[in-house]
């Protein structure tokens, strides 16, 4: 039998759509492509609406998707040969499944609520100039794990909905709100109406002092005062914005200018030993977010024992 069996017109149209989503990597499309069992399962668990599930063998339903069969309509299932599936995946070795889902709706930045409940971490993460898909996915994963409610991506960051970012995040996209293609002008206007503190996390080239003492404040020559990340009270009820920049190039010029004109902007850093110049940006984001989470958990514990 010829493995390149004939497909009907509807199947070809769905394959063309999948190729378009994969190749164009567009933020504007309402469809997202997911390749990988675990992330597909996370999409189902989050209640995303399935557009098409491409598969090569019916055995995947019993082995991996038995609990989701009621979320699959007959018209959303598309069996195709392996060679055809390989043309719509970014994986070198695909395990026989690719899915198209309708992208979750994300509210505009102006409608984002920063009222902090008792459950979420009162920190909104801002990513500026994070272009590496693996780094962005890891940052989203850490933000969700630290219980952030939302994350803001400045224009120029990698597309958070591309498959490589989604695999790196392991389905974490569906546990927080992601605002894409935001400008610093929008953020500054947003902050002005809500009086939110903004913290710019950066690695200082001359900063190599490490101390557990909360009294130590590190300065760099001819720069504004920079404090260690653990000196910040991340539990403030008013909430905070934490901005992370590219580890090689830092923040863009407009972000730098904000710190010069606003008294509510504070530069923070992670003290490093042995003349190490910087941390990977995803590692740095994780360190700060989980310090914020630690502070919040400690505060909750103290309150519960009163």
C-alpha positions as CSV (number, residue, x, y, z in Angstrom):
1,X,0.0,0.0,0.0
2,X,1.2,3.5,-0.8
3,X,1.9,5.3,2.5
4,X,1.1,8.6,0.7
5,X,-2.6,7.8,0.7
6,X,-5.1,10.2,-0.7
7,X,-6.6,12.8,1.6
8,X,-9.9,14.6,1.2
9,X,-10.2,18.3,0.5
10,X,-11.0,19.1,4.1
11,X,-7.9,17.4,5.4
12,X,-5.7,19.2,2.9
13,X,-7.3,22.6,4.0
14,X,-6.5,21.8,7.6
15,X,-2.9,20.8,6.8
16,X,-2.4,24.0,4.8
17,X,-3.7,26.0,7.9
18,X,-1.3,24.1,10.2
19,X,1.6,24.9,7.8
20,X,0.6,28.5,7.7
21,X,0.5,28.8,11.5
22,X,3.8,27.0,11.8
23,X,5.7,28.9,9.1
24,X,4.3,32.4,9.6
25,X,4.7,32.3,13.4
26,X,2.1,35.1,13.5
27,X,0.9,36.7,16.7
28,X,-2.3,37.8,14.9
29,X,-3.8,34.4,14.1
30,X,-6.5,33.1,16.4
31,X,-5.1,29.6,16.0
32,X,-2.1,28.1,17.8
33,X,-0.2,24.9,16.9
34,X,0.9,22.5,19.6
35,X,3.1,19.5,19.1
36,X,3.8,17.3,22.1
37,X,1.5,15.2,24.2
38,X,2.0,17.0,27.5
39,X,1.3,20.5,26.2
40,X,-1.8,19.3,24.3
41,X,-3.1,17.7,27.5
42,X,-2.5,21.0,29.3
43,X,-4.5,22.8,26.7
44,X,-7.4,20.4,27.2
45,X,-7.1,20.8,30.9
46,X,-7.3,24.6,30.6
47,X,-10.5,24.4,28.6
48,X,-9.1,25.5,25.2
49,X,-11.3,24.8,22.3
50,X,-9.9,22.2,19.9
51,X,-9.8,23.1,16.2
52,X,-8.1,20.0,14.8
53,X,-6.2,17.0,16.2
54,X,-3.9,15.4,13.6
55,X,-2.8,11.9,14.4
56,X,-1.3,8.9,12.7
57,X,-2.6,6.0,14.8
58,X,-5.8,5.5,16.8
59,X,-3.8,4.0,19.6
60,X,-3.0,7.4,20.9
61,X,-6.5,7.9,22.2
62,X,-6.4,4.9,24.5
63,X,-2.8,5.6,25.6
64,X,-2.9,9.4,26.0
65,X,-6.2,11.1,25.4
66,X,-8.9,8.8,26.8
67,X,-10.0,11.4,29.3
68,X,-10.4,14.0,26.7
69,X,-12.5,12.2,24.1
70,X,-15.6,14.1,25.0
71,X,-13.8,17.3,24.1
72,X,-13.2,16.1,20.6
73,X,-15.8,16.4,17.9
74,X,-15.7,14.0,14.9
75,X,-15.0,17.0,12.6
76,X,-11.9,18.0,14.7
77,X,-10.1,14.7,14.2
78,X,-7.9,14.2,11.2
79,X,-5.9,11.0,10.6
80,X,-2.9,11.6,8.3
81,X,0.2,9.6,7.3
82,X,3.4,10.1,9.2
83,X,5.2,11.8,6.4
84,X,2.4,14.4,6.2
85,X,2.4,14.9,10.0
86,X,6.2,15.6,9.8
87,X,5.5,18.6,7.5
88,X,3.4,20.4,10.2
89,X,5.6,19.9,13.2
90,X,8.7,21.8,14.5
91,X,10.0,18.6,16.2
92,X,12.6,16.5,14.5
93,X,11.0,13.4,16.0
94,X,7.2,13.6,16.4
95,X,5.3,11.0,18.4
96,X,2.4,11.0,16.0
97,X,0.2,13.9,17.1
98,X,-0.1,17.7,16.3
99,X,-3.0,19.8,17.5
100,X,-4.5,23.2,16.5
101,X,-6.4,25.0,19.2
102,X,-8.2,28.3,19.3
103,X,-6.0,30.8,21.1
104,X,-7.3,31.9,24.6
105,X,-8.6,35.5,24.7
106,X,-6.2,37.9,26.2
107,X,-7.5,41.2,27.5
108,X,-5.8,44.5,26.5
109,X,-3.3,46.0,28.9
110,X,-5.6,48.9,29.8
111,X,-8.2,46.4,31.1
112,X,-5.7,44.3,33.1
113,X,-6.6,44.1,36.7
114,X,-3.7,44.5,39.1
115,X,-5.9,44.2,42.2
116,X,-4.1,41.6,44.2
117,X,-6.0,38.8,45.8
118,X,-4.7,36.6,48.6
119,X,-3.9,33.8,46.1
120,X,-1.7,35.3,43.4
121,X,1.8,36.8,43.8
122,X,1.4,40.6,43.8
123,X,4.1,40.9,41.0
124,X,3.5,41.4,37.3
125,X,6.5,40.4,35.2
126,X,7.6,42.5,32.2
127,X,9.9,41.0,29.6
128,X,11.9,43.3,27.4
129,X,13.9,42.2,24.4
130,X,13.6,38.5,25.3
131,X,14.1,37.0,21.8
132,X,15.2,33.5,22.5
133,X,12.2,31.1,22.5
134,X,13.7,28.7,25.1
135,X,14.4,31.6,27.5
136,X,10.9,33.1,27.1
137,X,9.3,29.7,27.6
138,X,11.3,29.1,30.8
139,X,10.4,32.5,32.1
140,X,6.7,31.9,31.5
141,X,7.0,28.6,33.2
142,X,8.7,30.1,36.3
143,X,6.2,33.0,36.4
144,X,3.3,30.5,36.5
145,X,5.1,28.3,39.0
146,X,5.6,31.3,41.3
147,X,1.9,32.1,40.9
148,X,2.1,35.3,39.0
149,X,-1.3,36.4,37.6
150,X,0.0,38.0,34.4
151,X,3.1,38.7,32.2
152,X,3.7,41.6,29.8
153,X,5.9,41.1,26.7
154,X,7.4,44.3,25.3
155,X,7.3,44.6,21.5
156,X,10.3,42.8,20.1
157,X,10.1,39.7,22.4
158,X,9.7,36.3,20.8
159,X,6.2,35.2,19.9
160,X,5.0,33.4,23.1
161,X,2.6,31.2,21.1
162,X,5.2,29.6,18.8
163,X,5.7,25.9,19.4
164,X,9.2,26.1,20.8
165,X,8.2,28.6,23.4
166,X,5.1,26.5,24.3
167,X,7.1,23.3,24.7
168,X,9.7,25.1,26.9
169,X,6.9,26.5,29.1
170,X,5.3,23.0,29.4
171,X,1.7,24.4,29.2
172,X,2.3,27.2,31.6
173,X,0.8,29.7,29.2
174,X,-2.7,28.6,30.2
175,X,-2.2,29.5,33.9
176,X,-1.7,33.2,33.5
177,X,-2.6,36.1,31.3
178,X,0.0,37.1,28.6
179,X,-0.1,40.6,27.1
180,X,1.9,40.8,23.9
181,X,3.5,43.6,21.8
182,X,3.1,46.2,24.6
183,X,5.2,49.4,24.4
184,X,7.0,51.1,27.3
185,X,4.9,54.2,26.6
186,X,1.8,52.1,27.3
187,X,3.3,50.8,30.5
188,X,4.3,54.2,31.7
189,X,0.8,55.5,31.0
190,X,-0.7,52.5,32.8
191,X,1.6,53.0,35.8
192,X,0.8,56.7,36.1
193,X,-2.9,55.9,36.5
194,X,-2.3,53.3,39.2
195,X,0.9,54.4,41.0
196,X,2.7,51.1,40.7
197,X,6.3,50.7,41.6
198,X,8.5,49.5,38.8
199,X,11.7,47.4,39.4
200,X,14.3,47.1,36.7
201,X,16.3,43.9,37.2
202,X,19.8,44.1,35.6
203,X,23.3,42.7,36.0
204,X,25.9,45.3,36.9
205,X,29.3,44.7,35.4
206,X,31.1,46.1,38.5
207,X,28.7,44.4,40.8
208,X,30.3,41.3,42.4
209,X,29.6,41.7,46.1
210,X,27.5,39.1,47.8
211,X,26.0,39.5,51.2
212,X,23.1,38.1,53.1
213,X,22.8,41.3,55.0
214,X,19.7,43.3,54.1
215,X,21.6,46.4,55.1
216,X,24.1,46.3,52.2
217,X,23.2,48.5,49.3
218,X,25.5,48.2,46.2
219,X,26.4,51.2,44.1
220,X,28.1,51.3,40.7
221,X,30.1,54.3,39.7
222,X,28.2,57.1,38.0
223,X,25.0,55.1,38.2
224,X,21.8,55.4,40.1
225,X,21.6,53.4,43.3
226,X,21.1,49.7,42.8
227,X,19.9,47.4,45.5
228,X,19.9,43.6,45.8
229,X,16.7,41.9,44.8
230,X,16.2,40.5,48.3
231,X,16.0,44.0,49.8
232,X,12.7,44.7,48.1
233,X,9.4,44.1,49.9
234,X,7.6,42.1,47.2
235,X,4.5,41.6,49.4
236,X,3.2,45.1,49.2
237,X,-0.5,45.0,48.6
238,X,-0.3,47.7,46.0
239,X,1.6,45.3,43.8
240,X,4.7,45.7,41.7
241,X,6.0,45.5,38.2
242,X,9.2,43.6,37.7
243,X,11.0,44.1,34.4
244,X,13.6,41.7,33.1
245,X,15.8,42.7,30.1
246,X,18.0,40.9,27.6
247,X,21.1,39.5,29.4
248,X,23.4,40.8,26.7
249,X,21.8,44.1,25.7
250,X,19.6,45.0,28.7
251,X,16.6,47.2,28.3
252,X,15.8,49.3,25.3
253,X,16.4,53.0,25.3
254,X,12.9,54.0,26.2
255,X,13.0,51.7,29.2
256,X,16.3,53.3,30.4
257,X,14.7,56.7,30.1
258,X,11.9,55.8,32.4
259,X,14.3,55.2,35.3
260,X,15.7,58.7,34.8
261,X,12.4,60.5,34.9
262,X,10.4,58.5,37.4
263,X,11.0,58.5,41.2
264,X,9.0,55.3,41.5
265,X,11.5,53.2,39.5
266,X,14.1,51.2,41.4
267,X,17.0,49.3,39.8
268,X,17.7,46.0,41.4
269,X,20.4,43.3,40.9
270,X,21.4,39.8,41.8
271,X,24.8,39.9,43.6
272,X,27.2,37.5,41.9
273,X,30.4,35.8,43.1
274,X,33.8,35.2,41.3
275,X,33.5,38.2,38.8
276,X,30.6,36.4,37.0
277,X,29.2,39.1,34.7
278,X,25.5,37.9,34.4
279,X,23.0,35.2,34.8
280,X,20.9,33.7,32.1
281,X,17.8,35.9,31.9
282,X,15.4,33.0,32.7
283,X,17.5,32.0,35.7
284,X,17.5,35.6,36.9
285,X,13.8,35.9,36.6
286,X,13.3,32.7,38.5
287,X,15.6,33.8,41.3
288,X,13.7,37.0,41.9
289,X,10.2,35.6,41.4
290,X,10.8,32.8,43.9
291,X,12.3,35.3,46.4
292,X,9.0,37.2,46.1
293,X,7.1,34.0,46.6
294,X,9.2,33.1,49.6
295,X,8.5,36.5,51.2
296,X,4.7,36.1,50.6
297,X,4.6,32.6,52.0
298,X,6.5,33.7,55.1
299,X,4.1,36.6,55.5
300,X,1.1,34.3,55.2
301,X,2.6,32.0,57.8
302,X,3.2,34.8,60.3
303,X,-0.3,36.1,59.8
304,X,-1.8,32.6,60.3
305,X,0.0,32.2,63.6
306,X,-1.2,35.4,65.2
